[in-house]
Amino acid sequence: MFTSRFEEALSFAARLHRAQSRKGRSVPYVSHLLGVASLVIEDGGAEDQAIAALLHDAIEDQGNQYPGGRAGLRQEIERRFGTAVLELVNACTDDDACEDKSDAGAWRPRKQAHLDHIPAIGAAARRVSCADNLHNARCLLADFREAGDQVWGSFRTGSAADQLWYYGELAAAFQAANTGLLAAELARVVADLSAAVTAAKRT
């Protein structure tokens, strides 16, 4: 059973992301964090992995606004939850080398660098990262079924082809790295998304 550390992480993550909503929606961002944590726990993840799931977007999304910046937030995560959790969160942060996230031209090189990084991050980090991408892919599929091509406008490049490329490469990378049932489910959802996009183009 988990300890009070998980409860503290849940509260800390909720405070960090309090003003954030899901991409293109009015849904509180904490829904994603809870979804990822649930997938990690149900896949057999230990407490450190579940805590990292709650905090996996903390540095990327909230680090620049945190007192002391990203370094300050990293120090606080390590102080509260330990080095192992911080290392997992760092492994899930894919934009540290990106100076301008608004630059659509930098999107593919950044994502490719993240894809190349997957085999080296270790099984625990891959579980958290794969759960993150699986939850995102499920939400994207649901949103596409509801709103069609409008969903792509909320992404940096605005391109369905870019998202299908990225999720397809993610699924392949996680499967090649033996990420188990989460990777298999990600591949299935990505296949469903690709099929839905193709079918919509025919109508």
LUMGU-487073 format. One line per 8 residues: number of its first residue (from 0); their letters; for each residue x, y, z of N, C-alpha, C. Coordinates in nm, 4 decimals, padded with zeros to 6 digits. Each point is the difference from the previous one (the first is absolute). Layout:
N
NUM> a> X/Y/Z/X/Y/Z/X/Y/Z | ...
//
This chain:
203
0> mftsrfee> 00.0846/-00.1185/00.0000/-00.0846/00.1185/00.0000/00.0891/00.1249/00.0000 | -00.0514/00.1069/-00.0563/00.0775/00.1228/-00.0070/-00.0022/00.0733/00.1342 | 00.0972/00.0869/00.0175/00.0158/00.0752/00.1239/-00.0524/00.1422/-00.0179 | 00.0225/00.0804/00.1027/-00.0426/00.1403/-00.0051/00.0769/00.0792/-00.1051 | 00.1117/-00.0547/-00.0509/00.0744/00.0688/-00.1065/-00.0873/00.0168/-00.1243 | -00.0785/-00.1035/-00.0318/-00.0876/00.0083/-00.1170/-00.1061/00.1082/00.0210 | -00.0576/00.0060/00.1190/-00.0996/00.1025/00.0301/00.0615/00.1397/-00.0123 | 00.1219/00.0145/00.0485/00.0683/00.1293/-00.0102/00.0256/00.0356/-00.1466
8> alsfaarl> 00.0394/-00.0989/-00.0794/00.0255/00.0243/-00.1420/-00.1272/00.0400/-00.0719 | -00.1106/-00.0628/00.0332/-00.1279/00.0331/-00.0617/-00.0375/00.1452/00.0302 | 00.0165/00.0403/00.1249/-00.0299/00.1379/00.0381/00.0952/00.0987/-00.0676 | 00.1277/-00.0349/-00.0032/00.1011/00.0882/-00.0607/-00.0265/00.0157/-00.1496 | -00.0291/-00.1091/-00.0680/-00.0277/00.0061/-00.1436/-00.1253/00.0813/-00.0285 | -00.1035/-00.0184/00.0812/-00.1241/00.0754/-00.0199/00.0240/00.1502/00.0162 | 00.0842/00.0378/00.0960/00.0309/00.1419/00.0178/00.0814/00.0548/-00.1166 | 00.0987/-00.0780/-00.0444/00.0845/00.0457/-00.1100/-00.0811/00.0272/-00.1260
16> hraqsrkg> -00.0947/-00.0874/-00.0301/-00.0740/00.0054/-00.1269/-00.1394/00.0609/00.0174 | -00.0228/00.0690/00.1102/-00.1341/00.0485/00.0347/-00.0627/00.0843/-00.1107 | 00.0786/00.0843/-00.0643/-00.0541/00.0916/-00.1003/00.0089/-00.0548/-00.1422 | 00.0424/-00.1248/-00.0157/00.0236/-00.0576/-00.1318/-00.1162/-00.0889/-00.0412 | -00.0339/00.0035/-00.1283/-00.1041/-00.0869/-00.0529/00.0576/-00.0875/-00.1102 | -00.0748/-00.1017/-00.0388/00.0431/-00.0898/-00.1064/00.0034/00.0733/-00.1328 | 00.0878/-00.0424/-00.0889/00.0186/00.0637/-00.1298/-00.1317/00.0083/-00.0767 | -00.0413/00.1235/-00.0331/-00.1193/00.0218/-00.0793/-00.1308/-00.0256/00.0719
24> rsvpyvsh> 00.0051/-00.0190/00.1335/-00.1217/-00.0319/00.0753/-00.0004/00.0770/00.1308 | -00.1165/00.0028/00.0665/-00.0111/00.0674/00.1295/00.0129/-00.0983/00.1157 | 00.0440/-00.1211/-00.0283/00.0162/-00.1026/00.1033/00.1236/00.0303/00.0836 | -00.0106/00.0012/00.1329/00.1176/00.0247/00.0839/00.1124/-00.0993/-00.0311 | 00.1225/00.0490/-00.0029/00.1142/-00.0816/-00.0403/00.0250/-00.1163/00.0944 | -00.0447/00.0150/00.1241/00.0231/-00.1078/00.0971/-00.0651/-00.1300/-00.0458 | -00.1012/00.0082/-00.0877/-00.0624/-00.1223/-00.0508/00.1021/-00.0860/-00.0728 | 00.0900/00.0633/-00.0746/00.1040/-00.0742/-00.0708/00.0979/-00.0630/00.0979
32> llgvaslv> 00.0403/00.0749/00.0998/00.0958/-00.0514/00.0980/-00.0578/-00.1213/00.0736 | -00.1272/00.0074/00.0357/-00.0650/-00.1124/00.0667/-00.0118/-00.1197/-00.0946 | -00.0296/00.0278/-00.1266/-00.0106/-00.1082/-00.0974/00.1311/-00.0730/-00.0193 | 00.1087/00.0756/-00.0094/00.1318/-00.0609/-00.0180/00.0391/-00.0793/00.1245 | -00.0238/00.0574/00.1174/00.0318/-00.0712/00.1241/-00.0794/-00.1294/00.0098 | -00.1268/00.0040/-00.0398/-00.0824/-00.1203/00.0039/00.0572/-00.1083/-00.0902 | 00.0416/00.0362/-00.1209/00.0572/-00.0979/-00.0917/00.1286/-00.0598/00.0564 | 00.0830/00.0835/00.0599/00.1259/-00.0478/00.0574/-00.0268/-00.0968/00.1149
40> iedggaed> -00.0926/00.0373/00.0878/-00.0312/-00.0852/00.1153/-00.0578/-00.1334/-00.0457 | -00.0943/00.0050/-00.0952/-00.0646/-00.1226/-00.0464/00.0964/-00.0900/-00.0776 | 00.1100/00.0596/-00.0504/00.1019/-00.0787/-00.0689/00.1034/-00.0568/00.0966 | -00.0197/00.0229/00.1293/00.0906/-00.0545/00.1003/00.1087/00.0945/00.0451 | -00.0133/00.1291/-00.0328/00.1020/00.0969/00.0376/00.0103/00.0195/00.1502 | 00.1222/00.0171/00.0478/00.0239/00.0247/00.1416/-00.0339/00.1451/00.0346 | 00.0074/00.0332/00.1280/-00.0421/00.1325/00.0453/00.0800/00.1114/-00.0675 | 00.1313/-00.0160/-00.0138/00.0799/00.1038/-00.0647/-00.0480/00.0249/-00.1432
48> qaiaallh> -00.0378/-00.1066/-00.0699/-00.0492/00.0157/-00.1365/-00.1363/00.0690/-00.0016 | -00.0859/-00.0335/00.0945/-00.1309/00.0646/00.0086/00.0151/00.1485/00.0316 | 00.0941/00.0332/00.0881/00.0252/00.1407/00.0330/00.0545/00.0725/-00.1223 | 00.0932/-00.0626/-00.0702/00.0550/00.0607/-00.1215/-00.1085/00.0209/-00.1048 | -00.0968/-00.0916/-00.0062/-00.1109/00.0161/-00.0939/-00.0789/00.1267/00.0313 | -00.0204/00.0286/00.1264/-00.0703/00.1218/00.0386/00.0798/00.1253/-00.0330 | 00.1322/-00.0131/-00.0015/00.0878/00.1167/-00.0170/00.0696/00.0029/-00.1356 | -00.0385/-00.0887/-00.0922/00.0792/-00.0165/-00.1219/00.0032/00.1254/-00.0871
56> daiedqgn> -00.1012/00.0845/00.0089/-00.0033/00.1234/-00.0796/00.0359/00.1243/00.0812 | 00.0367/-00.0184/00.1250/00.0211/00.1153/00.0884/00.1091/00.0925/-00.0520 | 00.1151/-00.0547/-00.0322/00.1124/00.0837/-00.0441/-00.0290/00.0623/-00.1350 | -00.0525/-00.0791/-00.0911/-00.0247/00.0475/-00.1360/-00.1065/00.1091/-00.0039 | -00.1067/-00.0174/00.0781/-00.1125/00.0935/-00.0079/00.0026/00.1101/00.1051 | 00.0570/-00.0272/00.1159/-00.0063/00.0966/00.1101/00.1361/00.0474/00.0489 | 00.1079/-00.0595/-00.0503/00.1327/00.0335/00.0514/00.0420/00.1434/-00.0234 | -00.0352/00.0557/-00.1141/00.0440/00.1359/-00.0306/-00.0650/00.1041/00.0907
64> qypggrag> -00.1199/-00.0314/00.0538/-00.0713/00.0932/00.0860/00.0275/-00.0242/00.1486 | 00.0669/-00.1077/00.0310/00.0229/-00.0360/00.1399/00.1104/00.0878/00.0593 | -00.0108/00.0357/00.1278/00.1090/00.0770/00.0629/00.1340/-00.0714/-00.0154 | 00.0960/00.0697/-00.0595/00.1282/-00.0620/-00.0279/00.0031/-00.0733/-00.1325 | -00.1107/00.0067/-00.0756/-00.0040/-00.0607/-00.1316/00.0027/-00.1526/00.0050 | 00.0412/-00.0600/-00.1094/00.0023/-00.1463/-00.0090/00.0951/-00.0613/00.1020 | 00.1122/00.0668/00.0222/00.0947/-00.0520/00.0997/-00.0637/-00.0009/00.1382 | -00.0752/00.1061/00.0312/-00.0670/00.0077/00.1294/-00.1048/-00.1087/00.0161
72> lrqeierr> -00.0755/-00.0263/-00.1064/-00.1020/-00.1047/00.0076/00.0645/-00.1373/00.0101 | 00.1076/-00.0215/-00.0729/00.0704/-00.1288/00.0119/00.0492/-00.0215/00.1435 | 00.0547/00.1038/00.0600/00.0476/-00.0115/00.1376/-00.1147/-00.0330/00.0949 | -00.1156/00.0621/-00.0247/-00.1145/-00.0244/00.0882/-00.0535/-00.1420/-00.0167 | -00.0061/-00.0483/-00.1233/-00.0437/-00.1384/-00.0231/00.0945/-00.0978/00.0685 | 00.1301/00.0249/-00.0129/00.0967/-00.0895/00.0637/-00.0106/00.0065/00.1513 | -00.0194/00.1191/00.0547/-00.0110/00.0152/00.1452/-00.1227/-00.0734/00.0534 | -00.1114/00.0132/-00.0703/-00.1249/-00.0589/00.0470/-00.0068/-00.1512/-00.0251
80> fgtavlel> 00.0483/-00.0448/-00.1159/-00.0307/-00.1359/-00.0433/00.1219/-00.0856/-00.0325 | 00.1188/00.0596/00.0015/00.1216/-00.0783/-00.0163/00.0580/00.0032/-00.1406 | 00.1244/-00.0441/-00.0069/00.0746/00.0038/-00.1256/-00.0598/-00.0915/-00.1061 | -00.0487/-00.1170/00.0419/-00.0544/-00.0948/-00.0974/-00.1200/00.0592/-00.0737 | -00.0871/00.0697/00.0720/-00.1156/00.0634/-00.0632/00.0459/00.1103/-00.0941 | 00.0938/00.0810/00.0442/00.0496/00.1079/-00.0864/00.0586/-00.0562/-00.1289 | 00.0738/-00.1080/00.0089/00.0587/-00.0598/-00.1207/-00.1079/-00.0477/-00.0958 | -00.1086/-00.0549/00.0524/-00.1108/-00.0430/-00.0853/-00.0665/00.1204/-00.0670
88> vnactddd> -00.0213/00.1055/00.0757/-00.0614/00.1209/-00.0564/00.0911/00.0603/-00.1067 | 00.1302/00.0044/00.0284/00.0946/00.0519/-00.1002/-00.0066/-00.0806/-00.1292 | -00.0140/-00.1313/00.0116/-00.0045/-00.0862/-00.1180/-00.1242/00.0258/-00.0840 | -00.1061/00.0513/00.0627/-00.1252/00.0290/-00.0708/-00.0072/00.1431/-00.0511 | 00.1039/00.0798/00.0242/00.0018/00.1393/-00.0423/00.0751/00.0094/-00.1315 | -00.0714/00.0366/-00.1074/00.0610/-00.0109/-00.1334/00.0387/00.1329/-00.0621 | -00.0079/00.1099/00.0765/00.0243/00.1299/-00.0636/00.1104/00.0815/00.0651 | 00.0841/-00.0628/00.0828/00.1035/00.0772/00.0702/00.0978/00.0672/-00.0955
96> acedksda> 00.0243/-00.0607/-00.1161/00.0949/00.0576/-00.0954/-00.0679/00.0912/-00.1015 | -00.1301/00.0207/00.0148/-00.0758/00.0813/-00.0956/-00.0140/00.1414/00.0535 | 00.0579/00.0968/-00.0689/-00.0035/00.1380/00.0469/-00.1352/00.0658/-00.0243 | -00.0702/-00.0388/-00.1070/-00.1263/00.0639/-00.0345/-00.1012/-00.1061/-00.0393 | -00.0870/-00.0376/00.0938/-00.0986/-00.1038/-00.0275/-00.1059/00.0460/-00.0995 | -00.0123/00.1315/-00.0217/-00.0992/00.0509/-00.0943/00.0456/-00.0150/-00.1444 | 00.1259/-00.0342/-00.0221/00.0544/-00.0160/-00.1343/-00.0437/-00.1346/-00.0569 | -00.0976/00.0032/-00.0927/-00.0513/-00.1237/-00.0560/00.1079/-00.0768/-00.0744
104> gawrprkq> 00.0983/00.0710/-00.0572/00.1065/-00.0666/-00.0736/00.0906/-00.0830/00.0880 | 00.0030/00.0316/00.1301/00.0841/-00.0751/00.0931/-00.0720/-00.1216/00.0565 | -00.1274/-00.0141/-00.0331/-00.0810/-00.1060/00.0618/00.0519/-00.1387/-00.0361 | 00.0188/-00.0276/-00.1290/00.0394/-00.1358/-00.0391/00.1392/-00.0370/00.0521 | 00.1012/00.0864/-00.0103/00.1300/-00.0368/00.0578/-00.0079/-00.0280/00.1503 | -00.0826/00.0770/00.0723/-00.0142/-00.0234/00.1436/-00.0655/-00.1343/00.0257 | -00.1043/-00.0308/-00.0758/-00.0681/-00.1271/00.0189/00.0893/-00.1173/-00.0421 | 00.0776/00.0186/-00.1060/00.0903/-00.1065/-00.0418/00.1051/-00.0265/00.1071
112> ahldhipa> 00.0497/00.1061/00.0614/00.0974/-00.0170/00.1079/-00.0614/-00.0780/00.1157 | -00.1267/00.0284/00.0293/-00.0680/-00.0734/00.1067/-00.0173/-00.1464/-00.0373 | -00.0354/-00.0265/-00.1245/-00.0138/-00.1384/-00.0457/00.1326/-00.0748/00.0121 | 00.1079/00.0659/-00.0388/00.1321/-00.0620/00.0067/00.0414/-00.0290/00.1440 | -00.0572/00.0749/00.0934/00.0344/-00.0103/00.1411/-00.0701/-00.1177/00.0686 | -00.1093/-00.0481/-00.0561/-00.0834/-00.1009/00.0668/00.0761/-00.1268/00.0376 | 00.0825/-00.0582/-00.0880/00.0676/-00.1245/00.0391/00.0944/00.0146/00.1190 | 00.0446/00.1225/00.0278/00.1029/00.0192/00.1024/-00.0549/00.0392/00.1365
120> igaaarrv> -00.1305/00.0229/00.0136/-00.0487/00.0612/00.1238/-00.0326/-00.1008/00.1097 | 00.0020/-00.1282/-00.0290/-00.0259/-00.0988/00.1032/-00.1464/-00.0412/00.0042 | -00.0250/-00.1187/00.0518/-00.1342/-00.0585/-00.0035/-00.1009/00.0811/00.0802 | 00.0398/00.0509/00.1165/-00.0935/00.0760/00.0838/-00.0436/00.1282/-00.0702 | 00.0953/00.0706/-00.0570/-00.0326/00.1245/-00.0707/-00.0816/-00.0285/-00.1248 | 00.0303/-00.1101/-00.0689/-00.0791/-00.0344/-00.1185/-00.1445/-00.0287/00.0369 | -00.0218/-00.0627/00.1145/-00.1384/-00.0260/00.0431/-00.0752/00.1322/00.0166 | 00.0611/00.0960/00.0678/-00.0658/00.1292/00.0226/-00.0214/00.0731/-00.1322
128> scadnlhn> 00.1025/00.0028/-00.0840/-00.0094/00.0707/-00.1268/-00.1025/-00.0649/-00.0926 | -00.0030/-00.1312/-00.0049/-00.0958/-00.0689/-00.0856/-00.1421/00.0232/00.0502 | -00.0192/-00.0018/00.1303/-00.1320/00.0282/00.0561/-00.0442/00.1413/-00.0345 | 00.0912/00.0943/00.0061/-00.0286/00.1385/-00.0390/-00.0491/00.0061/-00.1441 | 00.0736/-00.0626/-00.0894/-00.0360/00.0050/-00.1420/-00.1260/-00.0804/-00.0302 | -00.0224/-00.1077/00.0719/-00.1222/-00.0771/-00.0187/-00.1215/00.0828/00.0401 | 00.0082/00.0670/00.1138/-00.1137/00.0824/00.0422/-00.0244/00.1133/-00.0988 | 00.1081/00.0622/-00.0470/-00.0151/00.1057/-00.1003/-00.0633/-00.0529/-00.1284
136> arclladf> 00.0450/-00.1159/-00.0446/-00.0530/-00.0570/-00.1244/-00.1472/-00.0350/00.0140 | -00.0388/-00.0556/00.1137/-00.1412/-00.0307/00.0226/-00.0850/00.1265/-00.0046 | 00.0483/00.1061/00.0645/-00.0746/00.1264/00.0004/-00.0066/00.0598/-00.1402 | 00.1108/-00.0093/-00.0742/00.0023/00.0526/-00.1355/-00.0990/-00.0754/-00.0887 | -00.0055/-00.1309/00.0115/-00.0940/-00.0793/-00.0779/-00.1441/00.0395/00.0336 | -00.0298/00.0134/00.1278/-00.1347/00.0395/00.0412/-00.0348/00.1389/-00.0530 | 00.0952/00.0926/00.0087/-00.0242/00.1360/-00.0481/-00.0197/00.0024/-00.1509 | 00.0788/-00.0820/-00.0723/-00.0149/-00.0026/-00.1454/-00.1367/-00.0554/-00.0388
144> reagdqvw> -00.0438/-00.1023/00.0684/-00.1309/-00.0568/-00.0304/-00.1119/00.1003/00.0256 | 00.0232/00.0901/00.0948/-00.1026/00.0991/00.0333/00.0084/00.1239/-00.0890 | 00.1225/00.0488/-00.0265/00.0155/00.1298/-00.0662/00.0667/-00.0058/-00.1363 | 00.0488/-00.1166/-00.0417/00.0632/-00.0104/-00.1305/00.1292/00.0795/-00.0086 | 00.0257/00.0542/-00.1190/00.1275/00.0664/-00.0262/00.0239/00.1254/00.0833 | -00.1010/00.0482/00.0688/00.0198/00.1171/00.0864/00.1039/-00.0263/00.1084 | 00.0154/-00.1266/00.0377/00.0916/-00.0302/00.1105/00.1442/00.0360/-00.0335 | 00.0376/-00.0055/-00.1288/00.1404/00.0219/-00.0344/00.0423/00.1444/00.0227
152> gsfrtgsa> -00.0963/00.0919/00.0029/00.0331/00.1399/00.0208/00.0575/00.0308/00.1365 | -00.0201/-00.0898/00.0962/00.0539/00.0229/00.1342/00.1438/-00.0477/00.0144 | 00.0540/-00.0623/-00.1059/00.1379/-00.0470/00.0033/00.0917/00.1005/-00.0692 | 00.1267/-00.0011/00.0384/00.0937/00.1024/-00.0452/00.0135/00.0056/-00.1516 | 00.0060/-00.1135/-00.0656/00.0158/00.0007/-00.1459/-00.1338/00.0001/-00.0727 | -00.1076/-00.0273/00.0714/-00.1318/-00.0015/-00.0617/-00.0191/-00.1106/-00.1012 | 00.0784/-00.1034/00.0064/00.0038/-00.1021/-00.1040/-00.0399/-00.1367/00.0531 | -00.1009/-00.0608/-00.0622/-00.0363/-00.1371/00.0338/00.1142/-00.0954/-00.0318
160> adqlwyyg> 00.0670/00.0219/-00.1147/00.1095/-00.0887/-00.0405/00.1121/00.0002/00.1034 | 00.0309/00.1159/00.0557/00.1051/00.0084/00.1012/-00.0361/-00.0819/00.1235 | -00.1229/00.0135/00.0463/-00.0410/-00.0729/00.1199/-00.0054/-00.1498/-00.0238 | -00.0494/-00.0403/-00.1169/-00.0034/-00.1427/-00.0310/00.1413/-00.0563/-00.0116 | 00.0908/00.0766/-00.0597/00.1410/-00.0429/-00.0064/00.0549/-00.0187/00.1409 | -00.0201/00.0989/00.0854/00.0609/-00.0034/00.1328/-00.0551/-00.1152/00.0836 | -00.1313/-00.0135/00.0032/-00.0573/-00.1077/00.0807/00.0359/-00.1373/-00.0558 | 00.0072/-00.0116/-00.1318/00.0429/-00.1257/-00.0588/00.1423/-00.0354/00.0389
168> elaaafqa> 00.0885/00.0995/-00.0028/00.1398/-00.0229/00.0384/00.0116/-00.0301/00.1490 | -00.0812/00.0669/00.0819/-00.0002/-00.0295/00.1433/-00.0394/-00.1452/00.0253 | -00.1088/-00.0426/-00.0624/-00.0461/-00.1376/00.0203/00.1077/-00.1002/-00.0399 | 00.0647/00.0253/-00.1136/00.1052/-00.0910/-00.0456/00.1179/-00.0004/00.0961 | 00.0379/00.1182/00.0492/00.1150/00.0099/00.0900/-00.0267/-00.0710/00.1323 | -00.1190/00.0195/00.0551/-00.0317/-00.0651/00.1269/-00.0125/-00.1516/-00.0168 | -00.0548/-00.0447/-00.1113/-00.0082/-00.1446/-00.0235/00.1386/-00.0607/-00.0182 | 00.0874/00.0699/-00.0720/00.1359/-00.0500/-00.0201/00.0761/-00.0077/00.1311
176> antgllaa> -00.0357/00.0875/00.0949/00.0674/00.0022/00.1303/-00.0710/-00.0875/00.1032 | -00.0909/-00.0862/-00.0462/-00.0661/-00.0966/00.0880/-00.0744/00.0658/00.1155 | -00.0863/00.0965/-00.0345/-00.0759/00.0716/00.1020/-00.1330/-00.0675/00.0308 | -00.0218/-00.1182/-00.0529/-00.1097/-00.0851/00.0427/-00.1374/00.0424/-00.0469 | -00.0997/-00.0224/00.0873/-00.1392/00.0217/-00.0363/-00.0302/00.1452/-00.0309 | 00.0659/00.0929/00.0671/-00.0232/00.1416/-00.0281/00.0384/00.0332/-00.1436 | 00.1123/-00.0533/-00.0458/00.0448/00.0249/-00.1369/-00.0951/-00.0636/-00.1003 | -00.0475/-00.1200/00.0298/-00.0941/-00.0674/-00.0893/-00.1301/00.0781/-00.0102
184> elarvvad> -00.0465/00.0524/00.1123/-00.1225/00.0793/-00.0012/00.0203/00.1317/-00.0740 | 00.1167/00.0620/00.0177/00.0300/00.1225/-00.0739/-00.0036/-00.0266/-00.1497 | 00.0593/-00.1095/-00.0443/-00.0005/-00.0338/-00.1420/-00.1423/-00.0198/-00.0511 | -00.0855/-00.0630/00.0809/-00.1381/-00.0226/-00.0414/-00.0749/00.1318/-00.0136 | 00.0175/00.0900/00.0966/-00.0696/00.1289/-00.0046/00.0492/00.0831/-00.1185 | 00.1298/-00.0024/-00.0251/00.0546/00.0748/-00.1138/-00.0549/-00.0554/-00.1308 | -00.0125/-00.1309/-00.0106/-00.0582/-00.0604/-00.1198/-00.1454/00.0440/-00.0174 | -00.0746/00.0060/00.1106/-00.1393/00.0454/-00.0057/-00.0069/00.1465/-00.0425
192> lsaavtaa> 00.0924/00.0817/00.0514/00.0025/00.1413/-00.0373/00.0307/00.0165/-00.1477 | 00.0989/-00.0727/-00.0491/00.0363/00.0080/-00.1414/-00.1167/-00.0423/-00.0882 | -00.0694/-00.1062/00.0392/-00.1144/-00.0483/-00.0759/-00.1129/00.1027/00.0006 | -00.0220/00.0650/00.1134/-00.1056/00.1004/00.0101/00.0308/00.1201/-00.0891 | 00.1256/00.0431/-00.0013/00.0399/00.1122/-00.0855/-00.0155/-00.0358/-00.1468 | 00.0411/-00.1200/-00.0358/-00.0126/-00.0441/-00.1392/-00.1461/-00.0087/-00.0421 | -00.0829/-00.0549/00.0865/-00.1421/-00.0112/-00.0316/-00.0654/00.1365/-00.0148 | 00.0408/00.0952/00.0821/-00.0587/00.1345/-00.0082/00.0344/00.0685/-00.1306
200> krt> 00.1181/-00.0294/-00.0543/00.0403/00.0604/-00.1260/-00.0843/-00.0513/-00.1178 | -00.0564/-00.1198/00.0155/-00.0788/-00.0595/-00.1076/-00.1425/00.0543/-00.0053 | -00.0429/00.0623/00.1097/-00.1380/00.0459/00.0066/-00.0118/00.1450/-00.0456
//
